[in-house]
Amino acid sequence: MGIAMTFSDSLRQYFFLTLLLIFSRTIYAQSAADDIAKYREMIADGNPSELYEMSGEELWKKPGGPKQVSLEKCDLGLGPGVVDGAAAQLPKYFKDTNRVQDLESRLMTCMEKLQGIPSQSIIDAKFGEGPKKDMDAIVAYVVTHSKGKKINVSTANPKEKAMYEMGKRAFYYEGGPFDFSCASCHGSNGKRIRLQDLPNLTTHDGAVAGWGSWPAYRVSSGQFWTMQQRLNDCFRQQRFPYPIYGSDVTIALSMYMAKNANGGIIQTPGLKR
């Protein structure tokens, strides 16, 4: 009888400690999430992205490249030179390239055609350096002119629809040494990494929270990150090879997220940990 009581007591104690541990972790995670939210509020004023935006405006208007021409006639989908609301409707199909393009791939087209800057020189550059540093600034300038506007991405064109479907397949594709996919982290509710909540990009609200807040300035790296760089880092964390800058798979993933976020409000440039 004494042995049975001892075993029963130990079992109850085990379950009590397990529940206490789960409860403590939940409380700690919630507390950490609250602290992160407060931290973001504290640094919200004076987003360093404003410095990138100012530099980008200068680069947009300044003659550059071998042709010494500005980007002021670049057509981002709303007509030559129109930046107001342009980022809110990208990615989209462009007839002149016969491709669906996101902001960065479209800017590369403009730089090559208008300024004579080879796209490959941008593709080959390191993030945050040389031509990509200029790209960061121009992206910051363009997306700032869509802040507060509704996301309005179309899949009316067959190539846009095909790109969305490709993005959906890529989102759920598992691979790499750990069989990870984008959906492993962003395909269901209630997931977090390093105590930070991860948006469920398959839902409208989650897609708005994710897509609608990038590009962003990352405090931890002291850099402005474009969506291409954000996706590149996701592939790195999945232990996948880095995708080619401006490749169809990155544009397809952007199309998938953007379409899921349709109607949401853009909050870029965002401010991240």
Order of alpha helices (4+ residues) and beta strands (2+ residues): alpha-alpha-beta-beta-alpha-alpha-alpha-alpha-alpha-beta-beta-alpha-beta-beta-alpha-alpha-beta
